Amino acid sequence: MMKVIFSILLFLSNLIYAQKNITDTLSEFNYTQLKGKFYIYDENSKANQAKLIARYYLQKAKKENNILQTAEGFNLVHLNEDLPIALKYIDSLEIITKNIKGDLYPARMYIIKGNLYYKYDNLKLALDNYILGLQYAKDQKDEKQIAYANLNIAYLNSYMGKNKEAAKTFRYYLYNAKNLSEADHNQMRVSLIYCYLGINKIDSANILIKEGQRSLYTNRNEYSVNQYAYLSGLSNLKQNEYKNAIAELLEVYHYFSSINDNNANYVLFSLGKAYSGLNDKEKAIQYFSVLDLNVQKTNNTFLELREVYTYLIDYYKEKNDKEKQLYYIDRFLKVDKKLDGQFEYLSTELPKKYDAPRLLQEKENIIKDLKNRKRILYASISILAIILFLVLFLYYKAKKTASKHRKIAQELIHNIEKRNFESTTDIKKEIPELPQVSEHAETENTIIKTVPEDVTLFILKELEIFEIKQLFLKNGITLASLAKNIKTNTSYLSETINNHKGKNFTSYLNDLRIDYVLERLIKDKKFRSYKLPAIAEEIGYNNVQVFSVAFKKKTGTTPAIYIKEIENSIIA
């Protein structure tokens, strides 16, 4: 026992001595050199050494009372901590930079916080912080921070599957940004390759993969080497070169899994897809199952997980393994719920083999099947019967409505043709006489006449000209514009139309236009061939929706059905 304690004490004393030696060594470097060393260790997955440098950096800055460098120290320290502790460091960064004048903060603080939330798969808060960072960067006209904010939002878009949109941003900054570091450019290239592969621009992706691999000859970073190897494997997978893909992916999986990097999950997904491509379902299931276990541990999700769980569910459905099928349905529903929360505005664009309602029903059916198959059969038949009834009811209702509209259209066509046949030509219309309204009738219809009789006659004469010359077809006619044209006021015109046409101005104008279009559509074959927006514009409407509403209100059917019935009557 004493030997064990002695060994522990010896180890601790050696560790303290080693740290003291490292600290003494670090004192020789300035802030820029320290930061460079931090990132070398961090990018090569040497977290302990990176942490030591970050803490020394922070202590040095505090001791020298250098606020900007203290803020940078908090940034470096938070990078290798868990979320709660990391957030505390960022809170300290926010407090210390609150009164700093310049263009760096608070934009940079929000971008750093966004990166942290992104790392821990809280995409909503990541996006919120990136947007705040971008707003402050734009206010401060800081091009570098604007670039970082735009790039981070592009990383987020790519993560959510919006690769075409993200590619535009990566491509722009990769070839135009001069104030970003070599590491930033490398990450942009990697992300652009991923986007190209996502939208099947394989040739473009392969060119960039080779370019990236050549850039590593001078600065061979193990993490970047494996990133490009993964992308090369993914490219082979996209080209159905499954065996080549598997060979590359297996190597990079060992690396990423050894450093607990989330890229390991993407590699597992790609391996499962590759084996599925080779029709080796057992191997595909093996990697998809490991991926599911990793997702449970880290709670980090990505869109393609839906495909993983549908594959697992289908596989165990074929095997008639109800227990595992039920298990993966539960897993799918949990992951799907999170994905829907994360990607609410995107989820409708993604194909789902098993949507949540169907899976919930399937889950219920399986549970019942394990207990009582007969009960499930009856329940399924009942549900199918209800669905069938609803489909038939909706179909019948739609057919009935369409039949009603056709019948109305046929009656309209018949009445117009009959009227045209019976009417005589070249009959000069006379000005309608003013109706003789008795006191009793006036009281009954509550018509209050305030327009002088001679003015009424004048307005009616002008309205007749308005109708004969079809001036109602002009666009933009209003009560005010018509009153001005016939040299009266809107009150007189409105009252005359109400009293002698029996409707308000809007109804009067719509009725004239619809009556005109009903007849012209019958007579004019070329006019019938116009698209509905063109017909609407021809008779004075600003848009087809207003025309369609007015047409249906007046006739009880739609313009499309009316035109179709005219064509049918001609063919018949």
Secondary structure per residue as TSV (DSSP state, phi and psi in degrees):
chain	resnum	aa	ss	phi	psi
A	1	M	-	360.0	-43.5
A	2	M	H	-62.8	-34.7
A	3	K	H	-65.7	-39.0
A	4	V	H	-63.9	-47.4
A	5	I	H	-61.2	-42.7
A	6	F	H	-61.1	-41.2
A	7	S	H	-63.1	-41.6
A	8	I	H	-64.1	-45.5
A	9	L	H	-63.2	-38.2
A	10	L	H	-64.9	-41.8
A	11	F	H	-62.7	-45.8
A	12	L	H	-63.5	-41.1
A	13	S	H	-66.5	-37.2
A	14	N	H	-66.2	-38.4
A	15	L	H	-65.2	-45.2
A	16	I	H	-62.5	-40.7
A	17	Y	H	-64.4	-41.9
A	18	A	H	-63.9	-43.8
A	19	Q	H	-63.4	-37.8
A	20	K	H	-64.4	-40.5
A	21	N	H	-64.1	-41.6
A	22	I	H	-63.6	-43.5
A	23	T	H	-60.3	-44.1
A	24	D	H	-60.6	-38.7
A	25	T	H	-67.0	-41.9
A	26	L	H	-63.7	-26.1
A	27	S	T	-64.4	-14.9
A	28	E	T	-79.6	-12.8
A	29	F	S	-104.4	151.5
A	30	N	-	-87.5	-179.9
A	31	Y	H	-61.1	-43.8
A	32	T	H	-60.9	-43.3
A	33	Q	H	-67.5	-39.8
A	34	L	H	-62.5	-43.7
A	35	K	H	-63.3	-40.8
A	36	G	H	-60.0	-44.2
A	37	K	H	-65.3	-38.6
A	38	F	H	-57.7	-48.4
A	39	Y	H	-70.1	-30.2
A	40	I	H	-62.7	-47.6
A	41	Y	H	-65.5	-43.2
A	42	D	H	-63.8	-43.8
A	43	E	H	-70.9	-20.3
A	44	N	T	-100.9	18.9
A	45	S	T	61.1	34.5
A	46	K	-	-106.5	75.2
A	47	A	H	-63.2	-40.2
A	48	N	H	-62.9	-45.5
A	49	Q	H	-64.6	-40.0
A	50	A	H	-62.6	-42.9
A	51	K	H	-60.2	-44.0
A	52	L	H	-60.5	-44.2
A	53	I	H	-66.0	-41.8
A	54	A	H	-62.0	-43.1
A	55	R	H	-68.3	-38.4
A	56	Y	H	-63.3	-42.9
A	57	Y	H	-56.8	-46.7
A	58	L	H	-65.5	-43.9
A	59	Q	H	-62.6	-42.5
A	60	K	H	-61.1	-45.5
A	61	A	H	-65.4	-42.1
A	62	K	H	-63.4	-43.2
A	63	K	H	-62.0	-37.2
A	64	E	T	-88.2	1.8
A	65	N	T	54.8	39.8
A	66	N	-	-98.4	102.7
A	67	I	H	-64.3	-46.2
A	68	L	H	-62.1	-42.2
A	69	Q	H	-73.5	-29.7
A	70	T	H	-64.0	-42.7
A	71	A	H	-59.3	-43.1
A	72	E	H	-66.0	-33.7
A	73	G	H	-62.4	-44.3
A	74	F	H	-60.1	-39.0
A	75	N	H	-62.0	-48.1
A	76	L	H	-64.7	-40.9
A	77	V	H	-65.6	-37.0
A	78	H	H	-70.2	-20.3
A	79	L	T	-64.5	-26.3
A	80	N	T	-114.8	29.3
A	81	E	S	-117.1	160.2
A	82	D	-	-69.2	164.2
A	83	L	H	-52.9	-50.7
A	84	P	H	-60.8	-44.2
A	85	I	H	-70.3	-41.1
A	86	A	H	-59.5	-40.5
A	87	L	H	-63.9	-35.5
A	88	K	H	-64.3	-40.3
A	89	Y	H	-64.7	-39.3
A	90	I	H	-68.5	-36.0
A	91	D	H	-60.8	-41.0
A	92	S	H	-64.0	-40.5
A	93	L	H	-60.0	-43.0
A	94	E	H	-62.9	-42.7
A	95	I	H	-65.0	-44.8
A	96	I	H	-71.4	-24.5
A	97	T	T	-98.8	4.1
A	98	K	T	-58.0	-39.4
A	99	N	T	-106.7	13.2
A	100	I	-	-74.6	130.8
A	101	K	-	-90.7	141.6
A	102	G	S	140.8	-171.7
A	103	D	S	-108.5	5.2
A	104	L	S	-85.1	-43.8
A	105	Y	T	-114.6	151.2
A	106	P	T	-87.3	1.4
A	107	A	H	-52.8	-47.6
A	108	R	H	-65.4	-35.9
A	109	M	H	-62.0	-43.2
A	110	Y	H	-67.4	-36.5
A	111	I	H	-66.2	-41.8
A	112	I	H	-61.6	-43.6
A	113	K	H	-65.9	-38.6
A	114	G	H	-60.7	-41.7
A	115	N	H	-61.4	-37.8
A	116	L	H	-65.5	-46.4
A	117	Y	H	-64.3	-37.1
A	118	Y	H	-60.4	-43.3
A	119	K	H	-59.9	-35.8
A	120	Y	T	-100.0	21.4
A	121	D	T	64.6	27.6
A	122	N	-	-102.2	82.9
A	123	L	H	-68.4	-32.2
A	124	K	H	-63.7	-49.9
A	125	L	H	-68.3	-32.4
A	126	A	H	-60.7	-48.9
A	127	L	H	-63.7	-42.3
A	128	D	H	-56.6	-44.3
A	129	N	H	-72.5	-37.4
A	130	Y	H	-61.5	-40.5
A	131	I	H	-65.7	-42.3
A	132	L	H	-61.7	-43.6
A	133	G	H	-59.8	-42.8
A	134	L	H	-64.3	-41.5
A	135	Q	H	-61.7	-47.0
A	136	Y	H	-66.3	-38.7
A	137	A	H	-63.0	-39.9
A	138	K	H	-67.9	-41.4
A	139	D	H	-59.1	-38.0
A	140	Q	H	-89.4	-3.2
A	141	K	T	54.9	40.3
A	142	D	-	-95.1	100.9
A	143	E	H	-62.0	-35.9
A	144	K	H	-66.8	-45.8
A	145	Q	H	-68.5	-33.9
A	146	I	H	-61.0	-43.9
A	147	A	H	-60.9	-47.2
A	148	Y	H	-60.9	-43.3
A	149	A	H	-63.8	-45.8
A	150	N	H	-62.3	-41.1
A	151	L	H	-65.8	-41.5
A	152	N	H	-65.6	-37.8
A	153	I	H	-65.8	-36.4
A	154	A	H	-65.0	-40.8
A	155	Y	H	-58.6	-41.3
A	156	L	H	-65.9	-44.0
A	157	N	H	-61.1	-42.4
A	158	S	H	-63.2	-42.4
A	159	Y	H	-59.7	-34.2
A	160	M	T	-87.6	2.2
A	161	G	T	97.7	-1.0
A	162	K	-	-88.2	65.9
A	163	N	H	-70.9	-36.3
A	164	K	H	-64.0	-43.9
A	165	E	H	-67.1	-43.2
A	166	A	H	-65.3	-37.5
A	167	A	H	-59.1	-36.4
A	168	K	H	-60.1	-43.6
A	169	T	H	-68.0	-46.8
A	170	F	H	-61.1	-43.4
A	171	R	H	-64.2	-41.6
A	172	Y	H	-61.6	-51.4
A	173	Y	H	-73.3	-30.2
A	174	L	H	-61.9	-38.1
A	175	Y	H	-104.3	-5.6
A	176	N	H	-123.1	-23.2
A	177	A	-	-78.0	125.0
A	178	K	-	-108.0	-12.6
A	179	N	S	-101.4	12.8
A	180	L	S	-104.8	157.1
A	181	S	-	-76.9	168.7
A	182	E	H	-62.9	-37.6
A	183	A	H	-64.2	-39.1
A	184	D	H	-62.6	-44.4
A	185	H	H	-63.5	-38.5
A	186	N	H	-63.8	-43.0
A	187	Q	H	-67.2	-34.6
A	188	M	H	-64.5	-41.2
A	189	R	H	-62.8	-45.8
A	190	V	H	-58.4	-46.1
A	191	S	H	-67.7	-37.2
A	192	L	H	-65.0	-40.5
A	193	I	H	-59.1	-46.1
A	194	Y	H	-59.9	-41.5
A	195	C	H	-64.1	-44.4
A	196	Y	H	-60.1	-42.0
A	197	L	H	-65.6	-35.2
A	198	G	H	-66.0	-30.6
A	199	I	T	-106.8	17.0
A	200	N	T	63.1	32.6
A	201	K	-	-94.8	71.5
A	202	I	H	-65.1	-43.5
A	203	D	H	-60.8	-45.0
A	204	S	H	-62.7	-40.7
A	205	A	H	-63.2	-43.8
A	206	N	H	-65.5	-36.3
A	207	I	H	-61.2	-44.6
A	208	L	H	-70.4	-33.2
A	209	I	H	-61.4	-46.8
A	210	K	H	-64.3	-39.4
A	211	E	H	-61.9	-43.8
A	212	G	H	-65.4	-41.5
A	213	Q	H	-65.7	-35.6
A	214	R	H	-66.1	-35.3
A	215	S	H	-66.8	-19.1
A	216	L	T	-82.2	-9.4
A	217	Y	T	-62.7	-35.5
A	218	T	T	-87.3	-30.8
A	219	N	S	-133.3	81.8
A	220	R	-	-79.1	100.1
A	221	N	-	-101.9	123.1
A	222	E	H	-60.1	-39.7
A	223	Y	H	-63.6	-46.1
A	224	S	H	-65.6	-37.9
A	225	V	H	-56.1	-45.8
A	226	N	H	-72.8	-31.4
A	227	Q	H	-59.6	-48.9
A	228	Y	H	-67.9	-33.1
A	229	A	H	-65.0	-39.8
A	230	Y	H	-62.5	-44.9
A	231	L	H	-65.0	-35.8
A	232	S	H	-64.4	-42.5
A	233	G	H	-63.1	-40.0
A	234	L	H	-65.8	-37.3
A	235	S	H	-63.2	-43.8
A	236	N	H	-61.8	-38.6
A	237	L	H	-61.7	-43.5
A	238	K	H	-63.1	-29.0
A	239	Q	T	-94.0	10.9
A	240	N	T	64.0	21.6
A	241	E	-	-89.2	72.8
A	242	Y	H	-66.4	-40.4
A	243	K	H	-67.6	-42.0
A	244	N	H	-63.5	-40.3
A	245	A	H	-61.7	-46.2
A	246	I	H	-62.0	-41.9
A	247	A	H	-59.2	-44.5
A	248	E	H	-72.5	-41.6
A	249	L	H	-67.6	-35.6
A	250	L	H	-63.1	-39.6
A	251	E	H	-63.7	-47.5
A	252	V	H	-72.2	-26.7
A	253	Y	H	-62.5	-42.4
A	254	H	H	-60.0	-38.5
A	255	Y	H	-69.9	-53.7
A	256	F	H	-64.9	-36.4
A	257	S	H	-70.3	-29.1
A	258	S	H	-70.6	-24.5
A	259	I	T	-107.3	10.4
A	260	N	T	55.1	42.5
A	261	D	-	-92.7	141.9
A	262	N	T	-64.2	-18.5
A	263	N	H	-59.5	-23.5
A	264	A	H	-58.2	-36.6
A	265	N	H	-67.2	-39.1
A	266	Y	H	-65.8	-36.8
A	267	V	H	-66.1	-42.2
A	268	L	H	-59.2	-42.4
A	269	F	H	-60.7	-45.4
A	270	S	H	-65.3	-38.7
A	271	L	H	-62.8	-43.5
A	272	G	H	-60.1	-41.9
A	273	K	H	-65.0	-40.2
A	274	A	H	-64.0	-46.2
A	275	Y	H	-67.1	-33.9
A	276	S	H	-62.9	-38.7
A	277	G	H	-62.8	-32.2
A	278	L	T	-83.6	1.9
A	279	N	T	63.7	26.2
A	280	D	-	-96.6	82.6
A	281	K	H	-64.4	-36.5
A	282	E	H	-62.8	-42.0
A	283	K	H	-67.7	-41.4
A	284	A	H	-60.3	-45.0
A	285	I	H	-62.5	-37.5
A	286	Q	H	-59.6	-48.7
A	287	Y	H	-73.5	-36.0
A	288	F	H	-66.3	-34.6
A	289	S	H	-67.6	-42.3
A	290	V	H	-63.7	-39.3
A	291	L	H	-60.3	-42.7
A	292	D	H	-60.8	-41.9
A	293	L	H	-62.9	-41.1
A	294	N	H	-63.7	-41.3
A	295	V	H	-63.0	-38.2
A	296	Q	H	-64.2	-36.6
A	297	K	H	-71.9	-44.8
A	298	T	H	-95.5	-23.0
A	299	N	-	61.9	19.8
A	300	N	-	-91.1	127.3
A	301	T	-	-119.7	162.9
A	302	F	-	-151.4	160.5
A	303	L	T	-56.4	-36.7
A	304	E	T	-67.9	-8.7
A	305	L	H	-62.6	-28.5
A	306	R	H	-57.7	-41.7
A	307	E	H	-65.1	-37.2
A	308	V	H	-62.0	-48.9
A	309	Y	H	-71.5	-34.2
A	310	T	H	-65.5	-35.9
A	311	Y	H	-64.2	-46.6
A	312	L	H	-62.4	-42.8
A	313	I	H	-63.8	-46.1
A	314	D	H	-63.5	-39.5
A	315	Y	H	-60.7	-49.4
A	316	Y	H	-76.0	-18.8
A	317	K	H	-68.8	-43.1
A	318	E	H	-62.1	-37.0
A	319	K	T	-79.3	-6.4
A	320	N	T	59.0	32.9
A	321	D	-	-94.0	90.0
A	322	K	H	-62.5	-38.6
A	323	E	H	-62.8	-48.9
A	324	K	H	-70.9	-34.8
A	325	Q	H	-60.0	-44.3
A	326	L	H	-65.2	-40.2
A	327	Y	H	-60.0	-47.3
A	328	Y	H	-74.6	-24.4
A	329	I	H	-64.6	-44.0
A	330	D	H	-59.8	-44.6
A	331	R	H	-63.4	-42.8
A	332	F	H	-59.3	-46.6
A	333	L	H	-62.1	-38.4
A	334	K	H	-67.1	-46.5
A	335	V	H	-66.5	-42.1
A	336	D	H	-62.2	-38.0
A	337	K	H	-62.5	-42.8
A	338	K	H	-67.1	-43.2
A	339	L	H	-61.9	-40.7
A	340	D	H	-62.6	-37.0
A	341	G	H	-67.7	-42.2
A	342	Q	H	-72.0	-40.0
A	343	F	T	-120.3	43.5
A	344	E	T	-54.5	-44.8
A	345	Y	T	-76.9	-10.8
A	346	L	T	-105.1	-20.5
A	347	S	G	-62.4	-29.7
A	348	T	G	-68.3	-21.0
A	349	E	G	-87.3	-9.0
A	350	L	S	-97.4	131.3
A	351	P	-	-67.8	135.1
A	352	K	-	-123.7	117.2
A	353	K	S	-69.9	-36.5
A	354	Y	S	-125.9	100.8
A	355	D	-	-80.0	164.5
A	356	A	H	-58.8	-47.1
A	357	P	H	-59.9	-41.6
A	358	R	H	-65.9	-39.2
A	359	L	H	-67.7	-38.2
A	360	L	H	-61.4	-41.4
A	361	Q	H	-66.8	-42.3
A	362	E	H	-63.7	-39.9
A	363	K	H	-60.2	-44.6
A	364	E	H	-63.8	-39.7
A	365	N	H	-64.6	-39.9
A	366	I	H	-66.9	-42.9
A	367	I	H	-59.8	-45.3
A	368	K	H	-65.6	-35.8
A	369	D	H	-62.9	-38.8
A	370	L	H	-66.7	-26.7
A	371	K	H	-93.4	-48.9
A	372	N	-	-154.8	100.2
A	373	R	H	-62.2	-37.4
A	374	K	H	-64.5	-41.4
A	375	R	H	-62.5	-40.0
A	376	I	H	-65.1	-40.3
A	377	L	H	-60.4	-46.3
A	378	Y	H	-63.4	-41.2
A	379	A	H	-64.1	-42.2
A	380	S	H	-64.2	-42.3
A	381	I	H	-62.8	-41.9
A	382	S	H	-61.8	-45.0
A	383	I	H	-63.0	-44.3
A	384	L	H	-63.3	-37.4
A	385	A	H	-65.2	-41.6
A	386	I	H	-63.9	-44.8
A	387	I	H	-61.9	-43.8
A	388	L	H	-62.4	-42.5
A	389	F	H	-61.4	-44.4
A	390	L	H	-63.5	-41.8
A	391	V	H	-62.6	-45.9
A	392	L	H	-64.2	-39.7
A	393	F	H	-63.5	-46.4
A	394	L	H	-65.2	-37.8
A	395	Y	H	-64.7	-45.8
A	396	Y	H	-61.6	-43.0
A	397	K	H	-64.0	-41.7
A	398	A	H	-64.8	-42.5
A	399	K	H	-63.8	-40.7
A	400	K	H	-64.4	-42.8
A	401	T	H	-63.8	-43.7
A	402	A	H	-63.5	-40.0
A	403	S	H	-64.1	-41.0
A	404	K	H	-63.0	-43.7
A	405	H	H	-64.4	-39.3
A	406	R	H	-65.2	-42.0
A	407	K	H	-62.6	-42.8
A	408	I	H	-61.2	-43.6
A	409	A	H	-62.3	-41.8
A	410	Q	H	-63.4	-41.3
A	411	E	H	-65.1	-40.4
A	412	L	H	-60.6	-47.9
A	413	I	H	-60.2	-45.5
A	414	H	H	-61.3	-45.7
A	415	N	H	-64.7	-40.7
A	416	I	H	-67.7	-42.9
A	417	E	H	-64.4	-39.5
A	418	K	H	-64.6	-43.0
A	419	R	H	-64.8	-40.7
A	420	N	H	-65.3	-36.9
A	421	F	H	-67.5	-41.7
A	422	E	H	-80.9	-24.4
A	423	S	S	-72.9	146.9
A	424	T	-	-92.7	153.5
A	425	T	S	-94.8	161.0
A	426	D	S	55.7	34.9
A	427	I	-	-91.3	121.1
A	428	K	-	-75.3	125.6
A	429	K	-	-76.3	140.6
A	430	E	-	-101.7	157.5
A	431	I	-	-67.2	125.7
A	432	P	-	-64.7	137.5
A	433	E	-	-73.7	151.2
A	434	L	-	-65.7	132.1
A	435	P	-	-65.2	140.5
A	436	Q	-	-83.4	108.0
A	437	V	-	-103.2	120.1
A	438	S	-	-77.2	166.8
A	439	E	H	-60.6	-39.8
A	440	H	H	-64.2	-46.1
A	441	A	H	-64.1	-39.3
A	442	E	H	-63.5	-40.7
A	443	T	H	-66.5	-40.2
A	444	E	H	-64.3	-42.1
A	445	N	H	-91.8	2.5
A	446	T	T	49.9	42.5
A	447	I	-	-92.8	119.3
A	448	I	-	-104.4	116.8
A	449	K	-	-97.5	115.2
A	450	T	-	-115.4	-6.7
A	451	V	S	-88.1	129.4
A	452	P	-	-56.9	148.3
A	453	E	H	-61.9	-40.2
A	454	D	H	-67.5	-33.4
A	455	V	H	-68.7	-40.4
A	456	T	H	-60.2	-45.2
A	457	L	H	-59.9	-41.3
A	458	F	H	-63.1	-45.3
A	459	I	H	-65.1	-42.0
A	460	L	H	-63.2	-38.1
A	461	K	H	-63.3	-42.6
A	462	E	H	-66.8	-36.4
A	463	L	H	-66.4	-35.0
A	464	E	H	-64.4	-42.8
A	465	I	H	-63.0	-42.9
A	466	F	H	-55.1	-41.1
A	467	E	H	-77.1	-45.0
A	468	I	H	-62.8	-43.7
A	469	K	T	-80.7	-0.7
A	470	Q	T	56.4	40.7
A	471	L	G	-71.5	-13.2
A	472	F	G	-69.2	-9.3
A	473	L	G	-81.3	-11.3
A	474	K	S	-69.3	144.2
A	475	N	T	-77.1	142.4
A	476	G	T	85.3	16.8
A	477	I	-	-71.8	131.8
A	478	T	-	-129.1	168.1
A	479	L	H	-58.1	-41.3
A	480	A	H	-66.7	-42.9
A	481	S	H	-68.5	-37.1
A	482	L	H	-69.2	-41.7
A	483	A	H	-59.6	-41.6
A	484	K	H	-64.4	-41.6
A	485	N	H	-65.8	-35.3
A	486	I	T	-99.2	12.1
A	487	K	T	58.7	53.9
A	488	T	S	-141.7	-175.8
A	489	N	-	-105.1	164.1
A	490	T	H	-65.3	-33.0
A	491	S	H	-65.3	-47.4
A	492	Y	H	-61.8	-45.4
A	493	L	H	-64.1	-45.1
A	494	S	H	-62.3	-43.7
A	495	E	H	-67.2	-40.1
A	496	T	H	-63.0	-43.4
A	497	I	H	-65.1	-41.8
A	498	N	H	-62.9	-45.3
A	499	N	H	-76.4	-35.9
A	500	H	H	-108.3	-15.8
A	501	K	H	-107.1	-12.3
A	502	G	S	72.3	24.4
A	503	K	S	-159.6	166.5
A	504	N	-	-81.1	173.6
A	505	F	H	-60.5	-44.0
A	506	T	H	-60.8	-45.1
A	507	S	H	-65.4	-39.7
A	508	Y	H	-59.2	-47.8
A	509	L	H	-66.0	-45.2
A	510	N	H	-61.6	-42.3
A	511	D	H	-63.3	-40.8
A	512	L	H	-60.7	-45.8
A	513	R	H	-66.1	-43.7
A	514	I	H	-69.2	-41.5
A	515	D	H	-58.6	-41.5
A	516	Y	H	-63.8	-47.8
A	517	V	H	-68.9	-32.1
A	518	L	H	-59.5	-45.0
A	519	E	H	-75.2	-41.2
A	520	R	H	-66.6	-35.8
A	521	L	H	-62.2	-32.5
A	522	I	H	-72.2	-42.5
A	523	K	H	-82.0	-33.5
A	524	D	-	-108.6	102.3
A	525	K	H	-63.2	-41.9
A	526	K	H	-62.8	-41.8
A	527	F	H	-61.7	-36.7
A	528	R	H	-64.9	-27.2
A	529	S	T	-78.3	-10.1
A	530	Y	S	-66.9	151.9
A	531	K	-	-69.6	154.6
A	532	L	H	-56.2	-41.9
A	533	P	H	-59.1	-36.4
A	534	A	H	-70.0	-39.7
A	535	I	H	-62.3	-45.0
A	536	A	H	-59.0	-44.9
A	537	E	H	-65.2	-37.2
A	538	E	H	-61.6	-33.6
A	539	I	T	-104.1	16.5
A	540	G	T	102.0	4.0
A	541	Y	-	-90.6	144.9
A	542	N	S	-74.8	-31.3
A	543	N	S	-148.5	159.8
A	544	V	H	-69.4	-27.6
A	545	Q	H	-64.8	-44.7
A	546	V	H	-63.2	-41.9
A	547	F	H	-60.0	-48.4
A	548	S	H	-61.7	-41.3
A	549	V	H	-63.9	-45.6
A	550	A	H	-63.7	-41.0
A	551	F	H	-62.8	-48.3
A	552	K	H	-67.6	-36.4
A	553	K	H	-63.7	-38.5
A	554	K	H	-77.4	-40.6
A	555	T	H	-107.0	-26.5
A	556	G	S	88.5	1.3
A	557	T	S	-132.6	-176.3
A	558	T	-	-107.9	156.6
A	559	P	H	-58.5	-40.5
A	560	A	H	-62.6	-45.2
A	561	I	H	-66.9	-40.3
A	562	Y	H	-58.7	-48.1
A	563	I	H	-63.3	-42.0
A	564	K	H	-62.2	-40.3
A	565	E	H	-68.8	-33.5
A	566	I	H	-61.8	-47.5
A	567	E	H	-61.0	-41.4
A	568	N	H	-63.7	-39.7
A	569	S	H	-67.7	-33.4
A	570	I	H	-69.4	-43.8
A	571	I	H	-63.4	-42.0
A	572	A	-	-64.4	360.0
